[in-house]
Amino acid sequence: MTAPRPAEEWAAELWDAVLGGDEIAAAGVAFAALEAGLPAEEVLLDVVGAVQRRIGDAWADNQVGIADEHAATAIDGRVIDALLAHPAVRRPDAERGRVTVACVDGEWHALPARLLVEVLRLRGWRVDDLGAQVPVPHLVEHLHLTGPDLVALSTSLSTRLPAAHEAIIACQATGIPVLVGGPAYGPDGRYARLFGADLWCPDARAAADRLGRGALPRPASGHRAVDDLPHLADQEYTLVTRSAAQLVRKSTAPGRQPGGEGPWAGGDGPSAQRVATVVDFLAAALYTDDDDLFAAYLTWSTHVLTARGEPSGGLPEVLDALAAQLHDLPRAVRILRHGRAALTDGGGNGGHGPS
């Protein structure tokens, strides 16, 4: 008897189909894997999910363009739709409970949340999938109307961590426990603990396994404020976010001092969009009081720029310009200096950058 083909081989076939933009062939790979005996959950997580992660890495390495990355994500989403409509896919009749799954406000990476939604459904849960970029008031209204056993919040971008914290507190205030997941929370879930989430899981399979072992306890009663992190008392996060436009403008302006001095006196500097992203990650690092969050973004960004022929992309000069403007904010200056050192040393790790 021939041993079943491993998920890695099916993922390689799906990669070729997705990269070629062949949606029919991509669905055919998923069907073939399912009909060959690979469980639907494994097709979702170890074939489709694996290809999606590879696409993100390929974009960062400049092996595919941003349009290709978006097209591949769209194909993966339609492959999931087709797979789950296949007659071989069976769902349990009994419902274990009800779960709401949503991406936090401003988070547009919806496929990781979609994978969790479908895995939970395959395991017998009733799931309300609210999709990407769900504002907190809409989420809370839904919870009051439906009363689920759990809320699962997905966050991929570190810049959305403040929004995630707000959503966690708002959901818990309704008496419903909150599970969080996604790269934004760190590989060890450190920000989930910082924000008081009821549970963090590294991936959809781990989350489904944990929920299968029993319900989470209801959150303790009592009001918690969004600004309950002691380090936020210095108002540096608020000051940086409120002055973001001015910080970007001054950091991208040509040098105007006598003699043409200034960060971009010799030519054009980085785009305003790039500097705005740096400021966004600085704000996230201030919110979490984690220097490494900012350094990790800079290291990842340098990798992306180097792959595109821009080894520094003007990042050191951007950090210097921001430090000069924020010299009265000690935490911001500390984070910027740590980031500057990470660029010099080439240290840190990726995982916090946008794709």
C-alpha positions as CSV (number, residue, x, y, z in Angstrom):
1,M,0.0,0.0,0.0
2,T,1.4,3.4,-1.0
3,A,1.9,5.8,1.9
4,P,-0.2,9.0,1.6
5,R,1.6,12.0,0.3
6,P,2.7,14.5,2.9
7,A,1.2,17.9,3.2
8,E,4.5,19.5,2.1
9,E,4.2,17.9,-1.4
10,W,0.7,19.2,-1.8
11,A,1.8,22.6,-0.7
12,A,4.5,22.6,-3.3
13,E,2.0,21.9,-6.0
14,L,-0.4,24.5,-4.7
15,W,2.5,27.0,-4.6
16,D,3.1,26.5,-8.4
17,A,-0.6,26.9,-9.2
18,V,-1.0,30.0,-7.0
19,L,2.2,31.6,-8.3
20,G,1.0,31.0,-11.8
21,G,-2.3,32.7,-11.1
22,D,-4.2,29.5,-12.0
23,E,-7.2,29.4,-9.7
24,I,-8.7,26.3,-11.2
25,A,-5.4,24.3,-10.9
26,A,-5.1,25.6,-7.3
27,A,-8.6,24.3,-6.4
28,G,-7.7,21.1,-8.1
29,V,-4.7,20.6,-5.9
30,A,-6.8,21.1,-2.8
31,F,-9.4,18.6,-4.0
32,A,-6.8,16.0,-4.9
33,A,-5.2,16.3,-1.5
34,L,-8.6,15.9,0.2
35,E,-9.5,12.9,-2.0
36,A,-6.1,11.3,-1.4
37,G,-7.0,11.1,2.3
38,L,-5.5,14.3,3.7
39,P,-8.0,15.6,6.3
40,A,-9.7,18.9,5.4
41,E,-8.1,20.6,8.5
42,E,-4.6,19.7,7.3
43,V,-5.4,20.9,3.8
44,L,-6.4,24.2,5.3
45,L,-3.5,24.7,7.7
46,D,-0.6,22.7,6.2
47,V,-1.3,23.3,2.5
48,V,-3.2,26.5,2.0
49,G,-1.8,28.1,5.1
50,A,1.7,27.1,4.3
51,V,1.5,28.6,0.8
52,Q,0.2,31.8,2.3
53,R,3.1,32.1,4.7
54,R,5.5,31.3,1.8
55,I,4.0,34.1,-0.3
56,G,4.6,36.6,2.5
57,D,8.2,35.5,2.8
58,A,8.6,35.7,-1.0
59,W,7.3,39.2,-1.1
60,A,9.7,40.3,1.7
61,D,12.6,38.7,-0.3
62,N,11.5,40.5,-3.5
63,Q,10.7,37.3,-5.3
64,V,7.1,38.4,-6.0
65,G,5.6,41.8,-6.4
66,I,2.9,43.3,-4.1
67,A,0.2,42.7,-6.8
68,D,1.3,39.0,-7.0
69,E,1.0,38.8,-3.2
70,H,-2.5,40.2,-3.2
71,A,-3.5,38.0,-6.1
72,A,-2.2,34.9,-4.4
73,T,-4.1,35.8,-1.2
74,A,-7.3,36.1,-3.2
75,I,-6.7,32.8,-4.8
76,D,-6.0,31.1,-1.5
77,G,-9.3,32.5,-0.2
78,R,-11.3,31.1,-3.1
79,V,-9.5,27.8,-2.7
80,I,-10.8,27.7,0.9
81,D,-14.3,28.4,-0.3
82,A,-14.1,25.6,-2.9
83,L,-12.6,23.1,-0.6
84,L,-15.2,23.5,2.1
85,A,-18.0,23.0,-0.5
86,H,-16.5,19.6,-1.5
87,P,-18.8,16.7,-0.7
88,A,-16.0,14.9,1.2
89,V,-15.9,17.6,3.9
90,R,-18.0,16.6,6.8
91,R,-18.9,18.8,9.8
92,P,-20.2,17.5,13.2
93,D,-23.9,17.8,13.7
94,A,-23.6,18.9,17.4
95,E,-22.4,22.3,18.2
96,R,-19.8,22.7,20.9
97,G,-20.6,26.4,21.4
98,R,-20.5,29.7,19.7
99,V,-17.4,31.8,18.9
100,T,-17.0,35.2,17.4
101,V,-13.9,35.7,15.3
102,A,-12.7,39.2,14.2
103,C,-9.7,41.1,13.1
104,V,-9.1,44.2,15.2
105,D,-9.8,47.6,13.8
106,G,-7.3,48.5,11.1
107,E,-6.1,45.0,10.6
108,W,-6.6,43.9,7.0
109,H,-4.8,40.5,7.1
110,A,-8.0,38.4,7.2
111,L,-6.8,35.0,6.0
112,P,-5.3,33.9,9.4
113,A,-8.6,34.6,11.1
114,R,-10.4,32.8,8.3
115,L,-8.3,29.7,8.8
116,L,-9.3,29.7,12.5
117,V,-12.9,30.2,11.6
118,E,-13.0,27.1,9.3
119,V,-11.0,24.9,11.6
120,L,-13.4,25.6,14.5
121,R,-16.3,24.9,12.2
122,L,-14.8,21.6,11.2
123,R,-14.6,20.8,14.9
124,G,-18.2,21.5,15.6
125,W,-18.3,25.1,16.7
126,R,-20.8,27.7,15.5
127,V,-18.7,30.6,14.4
128,D,-19.6,34.2,13.5
129,D,-16.9,35.5,11.2
130,L,-16.8,39.3,11.3
131,G,-13.8,39.6,8.9
132,A,-11.2,42.3,8.7
133,Q,-11.0,45.7,10.3
134,V,-13.9,45.5,12.8
135,P,-14.4,48.7,14.8
136,V,-14.8,48.1,18.6
137,P,-18.4,49.5,18.8
138,H,-19.5,47.2,16.0
139,L,-17.8,44.2,17.7
140,V,-19.4,45.0,21.1
141,E,-22.8,45.4,19.6
142,H,-22.5,42.0,18.0
143,L,-21.5,40.4,21.3
144,H,-24.5,41.9,23.1
145,L,-26.8,40.6,20.3
146,T,-25.3,37.1,20.1
147,G,-23.7,36.3,23.5
148,P,-21.0,33.9,22.3
149,D,-18.9,31.8,24.6
150,L,-15.7,33.3,23.3
151,V,-14.2,36.1,21.2
152,A,-11.2,35.4,19.1
153,L,-9.2,38.5,17.9
154,S,-6.6,38.3,15.2
155,T,-3.8,40.8,14.9
156,S,-0.9,40.6,12.4
157,L,0.4,44.1,12.4
158,S,2.2,45.4,15.5
159,T,1.0,48.9,14.8
160,R,-2.5,47.6,15.6
161,L,-1.6,46.6,19.1
162,P,-3.2,49.7,20.8
163,A,-6.4,48.9,18.9
164,A,-6.1,45.3,20.0
165,H,-5.8,46.3,23.7
166,E,-8.9,48.5,23.4
167,A,-10.8,45.6,21.8
168,I,-9.7,43.1,24.5
169,I,-10.9,45.4,27.3
170,A,-14.2,46.2,25.6
171,C,-15.0,42.5,24.9
172,Q,-14.1,41.5,28.5
173,A,-16.4,44.3,29.8
174,T,-19.3,42.4,28.2
175,G,-18.4,39.3,30.3
176,I,-17.0,37.3,27.4
177,P,-13.5,35.8,27.5
178,V,-11.0,36.8,24.8
179,L,-8.6,34.6,22.8
180,V,-6.0,36.5,20.8
181,G,-3.5,35.3,18.1
182,G,-1.4,36.5,15.3
183,P,2.2,37.6,14.8
184,A,1.6,41.1,16.4
185,Y,1.5,39.5,19.9
186,G,5.0,38.3,19.6
187,P,6.2,34.7,19.2
188,D,5.7,34.0,22.9
189,G,2.4,36.0,23.3
190,R,4.1,38.7,25.4
191,Y,1.7,41.4,24.4
192,A,-1.3,39.2,25.0
193,R,-0.2,38.9,28.6
194,L,0.6,42.6,28.8
195,F,-3.0,43.5,27.7
196,G,-4.6,40.9,30.0
197,A,-6.1,38.7,27.3
198,D,-7.7,35.5,28.7
199,L,-5.8,33.3,26.3
200,W,-3.1,33.5,23.6
201,C,-2.4,30.7,21.1
202,P,0.3,30.6,18.5
203,D,-1.9,29.3,15.7
204,A,-5.3,28.0,14.7
205,R,-4.6,24.4,15.5
206,A,-3.4,25.2,19.0
207,A,-6.4,27.4,19.6
208,A,-8.9,24.8,18.4
209,D,-7.1,22.2,20.6
210,R,-7.3,24.4,23.7
211,L,-11.0,25.2,23.2
212,G,-11.7,21.5,22.7
213,R,-10.4,20.9,26.3
214,G,-13.1,23.1,27.9
215,A,-14.6,26.6,28.1
216,L,-12.5,29.6,29.2
217,P,-13.7,31.2,32.5
218,R,-15.6,34.4,32.3
219,P,-13.4,37.5,32.8
220,A,-13.3,38.9,36.4
221,S,-15.8,41.8,36.9
222,G,-14.5,45.3,37.4
223,H,-13.6,48.1,35.1
224,R,-10.2,48.2,33.3
225,A,-9.1,51.2,31.4
226,V,-7.3,51.3,28.1
227,D,-4.5,53.4,29.7
228,D,-4.0,51.0,32.6
229,L,-0.4,50.4,31.5
230,P,1.8,52.4,34.0
231,H,4.3,53.5,31.4
232,L,1.6,55.4,29.5
233,A,1.3,57.9,32.3
234,D,4.1,59.9,30.7
235,Q,1.9,60.7,27.7
236,E,4.7,60.0,25.2
237,Y,2.6,57.6,23.2
238,T,-0.2,60.2,22.9
239,L,2.2,63.0,22.1
240,V,3.9,61.0,19.3
241,T,0.6,59.9,17.7
242,R,-0.9,63.4,17.8
243,S,2.2,64.9,16.2
244,A,2.7,62.1,13.7
245,A,2.0,64.2,10.6
246,Q,4.4,67.0,11.8
247,L,7.1,64.4,12.6
248,V,6.8,62.9,9.1
249,R,6.8,66.3,7.4
250,K,9.9,67.6,9.2
251,S,11.7,64.2,8.8
252,T,11.3,64.3,5.0
253,A,11.8,68.0,4.3
254,P,15.1,69.0,2.5
255,G,17.7,70.7,4.7
256,R,17.0,74.4,5.1
257,Q,19.8,75.4,7.4
258,P,22.6,77.7,6.2
259,G,25.0,75.8,4.0
260,G,22.4,73.3,3.0
261,E,22.7,71.2,6.1
262,G,20.0,68.8,7.1
263,P,19.1,65.1,6.7
264,W,18.3,65.4,3.0
265,A,20.5,68.3,1.9
266,G,22.2,66.2,-0.7
267,G,19.1,64.9,-2.4
268,D,15.7,63.3,-2.0
269,G,14.9,61.5,1.2
270,P,12.7,58.5,1.9
271,S,9.0,58.7,1.1
272,A,6.6,60.2,3.5
273,Q,4.8,56.8,3.6
274,R,8.0,55.1,4.7
275,V,8.6,57.6,7.5
276,A,5.0,57.4,8.6
277,T,5.4,53.7,9.0
278,V,8.5,54.2,11.1
279,V,6.5,56.6,13.3
280,D,3.6,54.1,13.6
281,F,6.0,51.4,14.8
282,L,7.7,53.9,17.2
283,A,4.2,54.6,18.7
284,A,3.5,50.8,19.0
285,A,6.9,50.4,20.9
286,L,5.9,53.3,23.2
287,Y,2.5,51.8,23.8
288,T,4.1,48.4,24.8
289,D,7.3,50.0,26.3
290,D,9.2,47.4,24.3
291,D,12.4,48.6,22.5
292,D,12.8,45.3,20.7
293,L,9.4,45.7,18.9
294,F,10.8,48.8,17.1
295,A,14.2,47.2,16.5
296,A,12.7,44.1,15.1
297,Y,10.6,46.2,12.6
298,L,13.7,48.1,11.5
299,T,15.7,44.9,11.0
300,W,12.8,43.4,9.0
301,S,12.4,46.6,7.0
302,T,16.1,46.7,6.2
303,H,15.9,43.1,4.9
304,V,13.0,44.2,2.6
305,L,14.9,47.2,1.4
306,T,18.1,45.3,0.8
307,A,16.2,42.8,-1.3
308,R,15.1,45.7,-3.4
309,G,18.5,47.3,-3.8
310,E,18.2,49.9,-1.0
311,P,20.5,48.6,1.8
312,S,19.6,51.4,4.3
313,G,16.7,53.2,2.6
314,G,17.5,56.3,4.6
315,L,16.4,54.7,7.9
316,P,19.4,55.8,10.0
317,E,18.8,59.4,8.9
318,V,15.1,59.1,9.6
319,L,15.8,57.9,13.2
320,D,18.2,60.7,13.7
321,A,15.7,63.3,12.5
322,L,13.0,61.8,14.7
323,A,15.3,61.8,17.8
324,A,16.1,65.4,17.2
325,Q,12.4,66.3,17.2
326,L,11.6,64.2,20.2
327,H,14.6,65.0,22.4
328,D,12.3,65.9,25.3
329,L,10.7,62.5,25.3
330,P,13.1,60.1,27.1
331,R,11.4,56.8,26.3
332,A,11.1,57.8,22.6
333,V,14.7,58.7,22.4
334,R,15.7,55.4,24.1
335,I,13.7,53.4,21.6
336,L,15.1,55.3,18.7
337,R,18.6,54.8,19.9
338,H,18.0,51.1,20.4
339,G,16.7,50.9,16.9
340,R,19.7,52.8,15.5
341,A,22.0,50.3,17.2
342,A,20.0,47.4,15.8
343,L,20.6,48.8,12.3
344,T,24.3,49.2,12.9
345,D,24.7,45.7,14.4
346,G,22.3,44.0,12.0
347,G,20.6,42.3,15.0
348,G,17.0,41.8,15.9
349,N,14.5,39.6,14.1
350,G,11.6,40.0,11.8
351,G,8.0,39.2,12.1
352,H,6.6,42.6,13.0
353,G,6.6,44.2,9.6
354,P,3.7,44.6,7.2
355,S,3.5,42.4,4.2
